[in-house]
């Protein structure tokens, strides 16, 4: 209801109150990057997901004057009050700004229109998707909306937690009746084994490219059997809601990639879905899919082979769903190294040659850069030997792809020299803990004893992704250093047909301290014209400095262990401290910082009312520039800052 407000696997292929924050870029990028007129028309600012705006009213000279402008408590509040069992507090949406209105989705898959100058609610649409039950993994999460317009017709697209694609009138908030069945298309129809509210749903925004709405899916990571729901990406006609095509990420026998699934495993394996956001090139008519790990995440003895097109970047023709090219970042995934975020579509100059490129940052700490037309790596990506598995029945890939440029933006793998050394006693105790487990370089497989995995399955980079400055060619990547123990145990035959099931756990050092040396979060600036790092700074606050064992040591800031989001403007770089991983209380920070784009130096910082759970955006309304970001969870709010 609408309520008015009171290709192939490549081995060694060489290339061809609160306070404030903001950074710099010229106006020439106005058309290709960001949105003109101070709008924000896509989840990532533009279909190429650069998180860039050419606005410059807020700049280094005045960013310290930013003040709270308004806050909006999500429309979920009255529903949760009426039904306390609905826990919907992880507010991850980034709003759109179009035609003088903000449009945002809520945790419970409602859509709302908001006055961008006051935060007043204009309308709310409630499809009641929460009545189908809790969506998989993080539960009630919805990261945003998509928008489409042509002469005389405009539509918002909401993907709901119960697997529907809803088309709404942006003016009234009412469903577009001629779209699908009464304004909605069914996203579960035709997906093998899909059941609403039971391990299958949707969390991320749809994407529109050339009159086609493209949608992925969220599938439970907690597989209890080797059988599962397969990941399917679908394309729908924006006008009628008719399904135009489906692309199944787990390649079937007889199809390209089908040979990478041994012993018929493609017929029953699940996962391999696109749970995060996607990117599109309107000029080429291509959409870029970051895919995830097949079931189960840490044991693949029942799905031997490379397992295409899981953990790959796949380029499709938006009109037809035809695969144009792909590159697999992880062969036979055993680490839950999903590609976690939308790739950034960027135009760069490499050795004097202009390249229409796509950059994909990853949980494992790499930025992979390709020609987005052909899929050829911009710099060589080498297949290098990696450790074998010691688990019976498992066969890890003997090699994995390693980009030669840019260098990794996060620490990879674990050695004894990596443990904390704040004092000799703490180092000794940390080593004692570490020696209980197997350790090794990146891509050391999970073991029965337990392998220390770094980065852990939370990243590195995660779903907020990176931001790109088209004027300088710099890619800004927030990341975190978060190890885990990836262990396997024998499956109970009365409960599962998996030979081994995961036993992952967090890895803590002595007295609850981190076991590894700081920093625990950073922002890295990467020059994509040269494939080099320009600077890296610690992101966030004190970390464990206030721990009783460290108080007297006068240690520098260590970083906030959280999933941070970045926004770049013509004049500034804005970075949140981010939210705790998986919505837990662990990690997270309330600071929003404005950084100098060329050095990473903090110019100003602001205290938000809660942890920043969304990725920030910016817009112009009434001649004034605003910065808005979702925070949660007490209560979940959208917060806007502006100059006085």
C-alpha positions in Angstrom: 0.0 0.0 0.0 1.1 3.6 -0.5 0.5 6.0 2.3 0.8 9.8 1.9 2.7 11.4 4.7 0.8 13.3 7.4 34.8 -16.3 -21.5 37.4 -18.6 -20.5 39.6 -19.1 -17.6 42.8 -17.1 -18.1 46.1 -18.4 -16.8 48.9 -15.9 -16.8 47.2 -13.7 -19.4 49.3 -10.5 -19.9 47.6 -7.3 -20.9 47.3 -5.8 -23.7 27.1 18.4 17.4 28.5 16.8 14.4 31.3 18.1 12.5 32.2 17.6 8.7 34.1 16.1 5.7 34.8 16.5 1.8 37.5 16.6 -1.4 38.5 17.8 -5.2 37.7 17.3 -9.1 37.1 19.4 -12.4 33.7 19.9 -14.1 34.7 18.1 -17.3 33.5 14.8 -15.7 30.0 16.1 -15.2 28.4 14.1 -18.0 30.1 10.7 -17.6 30.6 10.5 -13.9 28.2 11.4 -11.2 25.0 13.2 -12.1 24.5 16.8 -13.3 22.3 19.2 -11.5 23.3 18.0 -8.1 21.3 14.8 -8.4 22.2 11.2 -7.4 20.3 8.9 -9.7 21.9 5.5 -9.1 22.9 3.6 -5.9 26.5 4.4 -6.6 25.9 7.9 -8.1 25.9 6.7 -11.7 25.5 3.3 -13.4 29.3 2.8 -13.3 29.1 3.0 -9.5 31.9 5.6 -9.0 30.4 7.2 -5.8 31.5 10.5 -7.3 29.7 13.9 -7.5 31.0 17.0 -9.2 29.5 19.2 -6.5 32.0 21.6 -4.9 30.1 23.9 -2.6 31.5 22.1 0.3 35.3 22.3 0.1 38.5 22.2 2.2 38.0 25.8 3.2 34.6 25.4 4.8 34.1 21.7 5.4 34.7 22.2 9.1 31.4 24.2 9.2 29.2 21.3 8.3 26.3 20.9 10.7 23.3 18.6 11.1 20.5 19.7 8.7 17.9 17.1 9.5 17.4 13.4 10.3 14.7 11.0 9.2 13.7 7.9 11.2 12.8 5.1 8.9 9.2 4.2 8.2 9.9 0.7 9.8 9.7 2.1 13.3 5.9 1.8 13.8 5.9 -1.7 12.2 8.6 -2.9 14.6 6.8 -1.4 17.6 3.7 -3.4 16.6 5.7 -6.5 16.1 8.8 -6.7 18.3 9.9 -10.0 16.6 10.8 -8.0 13.5 14.4 -6.9 14.1 15.2 -4.5 11.3 17.9 -2.2 12.5 20.8 -2.6 10.0 19.9 0.3 7.8 22.2 0.1 4.8 20.4 2.0 2.1 21.8 4.9 0.1 19.1 7.3 -1.1 18.6 8.6 -4.6 18.0 12.3 -5.3 15.9 12.9 -8.4 13.6 15.8 -9.4 13.8 17.5 -6.1 13.0 14.4 -4.0 15.0 11.8 -2.0 14.0 8.2 -2.5 15.1 5.5 -0.1 14.3 1.9 0.8 14.1 0.6 4.4 15.2 -2.6 6.1 11.7 -4.0 5.8 11.7 -3.4 2.1 9.5 -0.3 2.2 10.1 2.6 -0.2 9.8 6.3 0.9 10.0 9.7 -0.7 11.5 12.5 1.5 11.9 16.3 1.2 15.6 16.8 0.6 15.7 20.1 2.5 13.7 19.1 5.6 13.6 15.3 5.9 9.8 15.4 5.9 8.2 12.2 4.6 6.2 12.7 1.4 5.0 9.1 0.9 5.6 5.5 1.9 5.0 2.3 0.0 4.8 -0.9 2.1 4.6 -4.1 0.1 4.5 -6.1 3.4 7.3 -8.4 2.2 8.3 -9.0 5.9 5.2 -11.1 6.3 6.9 -13.9 4.3 9.6 -14.2 7.0 13.2 -13.2 7.6 15.4 -13.0 4.5 18.7 -15.1 4.6 22.0 -14.1 6.0 21.9 -10.6 7.5 18.1 -10.7 7.7 16.1 -7.6 7.0 18.4 -5.5 4.8 17.6 -3.5 1.7 20.3 -1.3 0.2 18.4 0.9 -2.2 16.3 1.6 -5.2 16.8 1.9 -9.0 15.3 4.6 -11.3 14.3 4.8 -15.0 12.8 7.6 -17.0 11.8 8.5 -20.6 9.5 11.1 -22.0 6.3 11.0 -20.1 7.2 8.0 -17.9 9.2 7.6 -14.7 9.6 4.6 -12.4 11.3 3.6 -9.2 12.2 -0.1 -8.8 12.2 -1.7 -5.4 13.6 -5.3 -4.9 11.9 -6.8 -1.8 13.2 -9.3 0.8 10.5 -11.8 -0.3 11.7 -11.9 -3.9 9.6 -9.4 -5.8 10.5 -6.6 -8.2 8.1 -3.7 -7.6 7.6 -0.7 -10.0 6.5 2.5 -8.3 5.3 6.0 -9.5 7.9 8.4 -8.0 5.3 11.1 -7.6 2.6 9.2 -5.7 4.5 6.1 -4.5 1.7 3.9 -6.0 2.5 0.7 -7.9 2.6 0.9 -11.8 -0.3 -1.5 -12.5 0.8 -2.4 -16.0 4.2 -3.6 -14.7 4.1 -7.4 -14.1 1.1 -8.5 -12.1 -0.4 -5.3 -10.5 3.0 -3.6 -10.2 5.3 -6.5 -9.3 7.3 -9.2 -11.0 8.1 -12.5 -9.3 11.8 -13.1 -8.7 11.5 -16.6 -7.3 9.5 -18.1 -10.2 11.6 -20.6 -12.1 14.6 -20.6 -9.7 15.2 -24.2 -8.6 14.4 -24.7 -4.9 13.7 -21.1 -4.1 11.4 -20.5 -1.2 10.4 -17.1 0.1 11.6 -16.4 3.6 13.6 -19.6 3.7 17.1 -19.1 2.4 16.3 -17.0 -0.6 15.6 -13.3 -0.9 17.0 -10.0 -2.0 19.0 -7.3 -0.3 20.6 -5.1 -2.9 19.4 -2.5 -5.3 18.4 -3.4 -8.9 20.2 -1.9 -11.8 18.7 -0.4 -15.0 20.6 -0.5 -18.3 19.0 0.3 -21.7 15.4 -0.3 -20.6 16.2 -3.5 -18.8 16.0 -3.9 -15.0 18.7 -6.4 -13.8 18.3 -8.2 -10.5 20.5 -10.7 -8.5 19.6 -12.6 -5.3 20.7 -13.4 -1.8 21.0 -17.0 -0.9 21.8 -18.5 2.5 25.5 -19.0 3.3 24.6 -21.6 6.0 24.2 -24.6 3.7 23.2 -27.8 5.5 23.3 -30.0 2.4 25.4 -30.1 -0.8 22.2 -29.3 -2.7 21.2 -25.6 -2.8 19.4 -22.8 -4.6 21.5 -21.7 -7.6 22.3 -18.1 -8.2 20.3 -16.6 -11.1 20.5 -13.0 -12.5 17.4 -11.9 -14.4 16.6 -9.1 -16.8 13.1 -7.5 -17.0 11.5 -5.1 -19.4 11.2 -1.8 -17.6 7.7 -1.1 -19.0 5.9 -4.4 -18.9 7.8 -6.4 -16.2 8.2 -9.3 -18.6 11.2 -11.4 -17.9 13.6 -11.1 -20.9 16.3 -13.4 -19.8 17.9 -15.4 -17.0 21.6 -16.1 -16.5 22.5 -19.0 -14.3 25.9 -18.5 -12.7 26.5 -22.2 -12.1 27.3 -23.3 -15.6 25.4 -26.4 -16.7 26.7 -29.4 -18.6 27.1 -28.6 -22.3 27.4 -24.9 -21.7 30.6 -22.8 -21.6 32.1 -23.4 -18.2 30.1 -26.6 -17.6 33.3 -28.6 -17.8 34.6 -26.9 -14.6 32.0 -28.8 -12.5 33.0 -32.5 -12.0 30.8 -35.5 -11.4 27.5 -33.7 -12.3 27.9 -31.3 -9.4 26.5 -28.4 -11.3 23.1 -30.1 -11.2 22.7 -29.7 -7.5 25.1 -27.1 -6.1 23.7 -23.8 -4.9 25.0 -20.3 -4.4 27.2 -18.6 -6.9 24.8 -15.7 -6.8 25.1 -11.9 -7.1 24.0 -10.7 -3.7 25.6 -7.3 -4.0 25.2 -4.4 -6.4 26.1 -4.5 -10.1 27.4 -1.8 -12.5 26.5 -1.0 -16.1 27.9 0.8 -19.2 24.9 2.4 -20.9 27.0 3.2 -24.0 28.2 -0.4 -24.5 24.9 -1.9 -23.2 26.9 -4.1 -20.9 26.2 -5.1 -17.2 29.0 -6.4 -14.9 28.2 -9.1 -12.3 30.3 -9.7 -9.2 29.5 -13.3 -8.3 29.9 -15.3 -5.1 31.0 -18.6 -3.7 29.1 -21.8 -4.4 27.8 -24.0 -1.5 29.3 -24.8 0.8 31.6 -21.8 1.4 34.5 -23.6 3.0 34.3 -27.2 1.7 34.1 -28.2 -2.0 34.8 -31.9 -2.0 31.3 -32.5 -3.6 31.9 -29.8 -6.3 35.4 -30.5 -7.6 36.7 -28.3 -10.4 37.2 -24.6 -11.0 33.4 -23.9 -10.6 32.6 -21.3 -13.2 31.1 -18.7 -13.1 31.4 -18.5 -9.3 33.7 -15.8 -7.7 34.0 -14.2 -11.1 33.4 -10.9 -12.8 31.0 -11.6 -15.6 30.1 -9.1 -18.4 26.7 -9.6 -19.9 24.8 -7.9 -22.8 22.0 -6.2 -20.9 19.4 -6.6 -23.7 19.8 -10.3 -24.0 21.8 -11.7 -21.0 24.4 -13.0 -23.4 27.8 -13.5 -21.8 30.4 -11.3 -23.4 33.4 -12.1 -21.2 34.4 -13.2 -17.7 37.3 -13.6 -15.4 37.4 -15.9 -12.4 39.2 -14.4 -9.4 39.0 -17.5 -7.2 39.1 -21.0 -8.6 37.2 -23.6 -6.6 36.4 -21.2 -3.8 37.1 -22.4 -0.2 37.3 -19.0 1.6 33.9 -17.3 1.1 35.8 -14.7 -1.0 32.6 -13.5 -2.8 33.1 -10.5 -5.0 31.5 -8.2 -2.4 30.7 -5.0 -4.2 29.8 -3.4 -7.5 32.8 -2.9 -9.8 33.8 0.7 -10.6 33.6 1.6 -14.3 36.5 4.0 -15.0 38.3 5.6 -17.9 42.0 5.6 -17.4 45.2 6.3 -19.4 47.8 3.6 -19.2 51.2 4.2 -20.9 49.6 6.8 -23.1 46.6 4.6 -24.1 43.1 5.5 -23.1 41.3 2.5 -21.6 37.6 2.0 -20.8 38.3 0.0 -17.7 36.5 -1.8 -14.9 38.1 -2.1 -11.5 36.9 -4.8 -9.0 38.0 -4.6 -5.4 37.8 -7.8 -3.4 37.6 -9.3 0.0 41.1 -10.8 -0.5 42.6 -7.3 -0.8 43.2 -7.2 -4.6 42.0 -4.6 -7.1 41.6 -6.4 -10.5 41.6 -4.0 -13.5 40.3 -5.0 -16.9 39.4 -3.5 -20.3 35.7 -3.5 -19.8 35.0 -4.0 -23.5 37.2 -7.1 -24.0 37.9 -8.4 -20.5 41.6 -8.3 -21.1 43.6 -7.5 -17.9 45.1 -4.0 -18.0 48.2 -5.4 -16.3 49.3 -9.0 -16.2 47.4 -11.3 -13.8 49.6 -14.3 -13.0 48.5 -17.8 -12.0 50.7 -18.7 -9.0 51.0 -21.9 -7.0 49.1 -21.9 -3.7 49.0 -24.4 -0.8 47.0 -27.7 -1.3 44.2 -28.8 1.0 44.8 -31.4 3.8 41.1 -32.2 4.1 40.1 -35.7 2.9 38.0 -35.5 -0.3 39.0 -31.9 -1.0 41.1 -30.8 -4.0 42.0 -27.2 -3.9 43.0 -25.5 -7.1 46.8 -25.7 -7.5 47.0 -22.0 -8.6 45.1 -18.8 -8.1 45.2 -15.5 -10.0 47.4 -12.7 -8.6 47.4 -9.2 -10.1 50.8 -7.8 -10.7 49.4 -4.3 -10.4 48.1 -2.6 -8.4 49.7 -4.0 -5.2 47.3 -5.5 -2.6 45.5 -2.9 -0.5 45.2 -5.2 2.5 47.5 -7.6 4.4 47.3 -11.2 3.0 48.2 -14.4 4.8 49.6 -14.8 8.3 53.1 -15.5 9.7 54.4 -15.5 13.3 55.9 -12.1 12.8 52.4 -10.6 12.3 51.3 -11.0 15.9 51.0 -8.1 18.3 54.3 -6.9 19.9 53.0 -4.1 22.2 55.0 -5.9 25.0 57.1 -9.0 25.0 54.6 -10.7 27.2 51.7 -10.0 24.9 53.7 -11.2 21.9 54.5 -14.5 23.7 50.8 -15.0 24.6 49.7 -14.1 21.1 52.1 -16.6 19.6 50.8 -19.3 21.9 47.3 -18.7 20.6 48.4 -18.6 17.0 50.3 -21.9 17.2 47.0 -23.7 17.9 46.1 -23.3 14.2 47.5 -23.7 10.7 48.9 -20.6 9.1 50.2 -19.7 5.7 50.0 -17.3 2.8 46.9 -16.1 1.0 44.7 -19.0 -0.2 45.9 -21.5 2.4 42.8 -23.8 2.5 40.6 -24.4 5.6 41.7 -27.4 7.7 40.4 -29.8 10.3 42.7 -28.1 12.8 41.6 -24.7 11.7 43.4 -22.3 9.4 44.0 -18.6 10.2 42.5 -16.8 7.2 43.6 -13.2 6.4 41.7 -11.4 5.1 38.7 -13.2 6.6 35.4 -13.6 4.8 34.4 -10.1 5.9 37.3 -8.6 3.9 39.4 -6.7 2.9 36.9 -4.7 1.0 33.2 -5.5 1.4 29.8 -4.4 0.0 30.3 -0.6 0.4 33.1 -0.9 -2.3 35.4 1.9 -3.5 35.0 5.4 -4.9 36.7 6.8 -8.0 37.9 10.3 -8.8 37.7 10.7 -12.6 39.9 13.8 -12.6 42.9 12.2 -11.1 42.3 8.6 -11.8 42.5 7.7 -8.1 40.5 4.8 -6.6 39.8 5.2 -2.9 39.4 1.8 -1.1 38.3 1.5 2.5 39.2 -1.9 3.9 39.7 -3.7 7.2 42.1 -6.3 8.6 40.0 -9.0 10.2 41.3 -12.6 10.5 39.2 -15.6 11.3 39.7 -19.3 11.9 38.4 -21.3 9.0 37.9 -24.8 10.4 36.0 -27.9 9.2 34.4 -30.7 11.2 32.9 -34.0 10.1 29.3 -33.6 9.2 26.6 -35.4 11.2 25.0 -37.8 8.7 21.7 -37.5 10.5 21.7 -33.8 9.7 23.7 -33.2 6.5 25.0 -35.0 3.5 28.1 -32.8 3.5 31.2 -34.7 4.4 32.6 -31.7 6.3 30.8 -28.6 7.6 32.3 -25.2 8.5 33.4 -24.4 12.0 34.6 -20.8 11.5 35.2 -18.5 14.4 36.6 -15.1 15.2 40.3 -15.0 16.2 41.1 -13.0 19.3 44.4 -12.4 21.0 45.2 -12.4 24.8 42.7 -10.6 27.1 40.4 -9.9 24.1 43.0 -7.9 22.2 43.4 -8.3 18.5 46.0 -11.1 17.8 47.6 -9.2 14.8 49.5 -5.9 14.7 47.6 -2.8 13.8 46.3 -1.0 11.8 42.9 -2.7 11.6 41.3 -0.5 9.0 42.6 1.8 6.3 41.8 3.9 3.3 44.1 3.3 0.3 44.4 5.7 -2.7 45.3 3.8 -5.9 46.4 5.5 -9.1 44.7 3.4 -11.8 46.6 5.2 -14.5 49.8 3.6 -13.2 48.6 0.8 -11.0 50.4 2.2 -7.9 49.5 3.2 -4.4 49.6 6.9 -3.8 48.9 6.9 0.0 47.3 4.8 2.7 46.0 6.1 6.0 44.5 4.5 9.1 40.7 4.7 9.0 38.9 5.4 12.2 39.6 5.7 15.8 41.5 4.3 18.7 40.8 0.7 18.3 42.0 -1.2 21.4 44.2 1.7 22.7 41.9 2.0 25.8 42.4 -1.6 26.8 43.7 -1.8 30.3 46.9 -3.5 29.1 47.6 -0.8 26.6 46.6 2.5 28.3 50.1 3.4 29.4 51.7 2.7 26.0 50.7 5.9 24.2 49.9 4.0 21.0 48.8 5.8 17.8 45.2 5.3 16.4 44.8 1.7 15.2 41.6 2.0 13.1 38.0 1.0 13.5 37.2 -2.6 12.5 34.2 -2.0 10.4 32.8 -1.8 6.8 33.4 1.8 5.8 31.9 3.6 2.9 33.5 6.4 0.7 32.1 9.3 -1.3 34.3 11.5 -3.5 33.4 15.0 -4.8 35.1 17.6 -6.9 36.8 18.9 -3.7 36.8 16.2 -1.0 36.9 12.6 0.0 34.3 11.5 2.6 34.8 8.3 4.5 32.7 6.8 7.3 34.2 4.7 10.1 31.5 2.2 9.2 29.4 -0.4 10.9 30.3 -3.6 12.8 30.6 -6.7 10.6 27.4 -8.6 9.9 25.5 -6.0 12.0 27.0 -7.2 15.3 28.1 -4.8 18.0 31.7 -5.7 17.3 33.4 -2.9 15.5 31.8 0.2 14.1 32.3 3.9 14.6 30.3 7.1 14.6 32.7 9.4 12.8 32.4 10.8 9.3 35.6 12.3 8.1 36.6 14.6 5.3 40.0 13.8 3.8 42.3 15.7 1.5 42.1 13.7 -1.7 45.8 14.0 -2.6 47.2 13.1 0.8 44.6 11.4 2.9 45.0 14.0 5.7 41.9 14.5 7.8 40.5 18.0 7.3 37.4 17.6 9.5 35.4 15.0 11.3 31.9 14.7 12.6 30.2 12.7 15.3 27.1 10.9 13.9 24.2 9.8 16.2 25.1 6.1 15.6 27.4 3.9 13.5 27.3 4.7 9.8 25.6 1.7 8.3 25.2 3.0 4.8 27.4 4.5 2.1 27.3 8.4 2.0 26.0 10.4 -0.9 25.6 14.1 -1.8 23.1 16.3 -3.6 22.0 19.9 -4.2 18.6 21.1 -3.0 17.5 24.8 -2.8 20.9 25.9 -3.8 22.6 24.1 -0.9 24.8 21.0 -1.0 24.0 18.2 1.5 25.8 15.0 2.5 23.5 12.2 3.6 24.3 8.8 5.2 22.2 6.0 6.8 23.0 5.2 10.5 21.6 2.6 12.7 20.3 1.1 14.9 18.8 3.1 17.7 16.7 4.0 15.8 17.7 3.6 12.1 18.0 7.0 10.6 19.0 8.9 7.5 21.1 11.8 8.5 21.9 14.9 6.4 24.6 17.5 6.9 25.0 20.9 5.3 26.7 24.3 5.7 24.9 26.8 7.9 
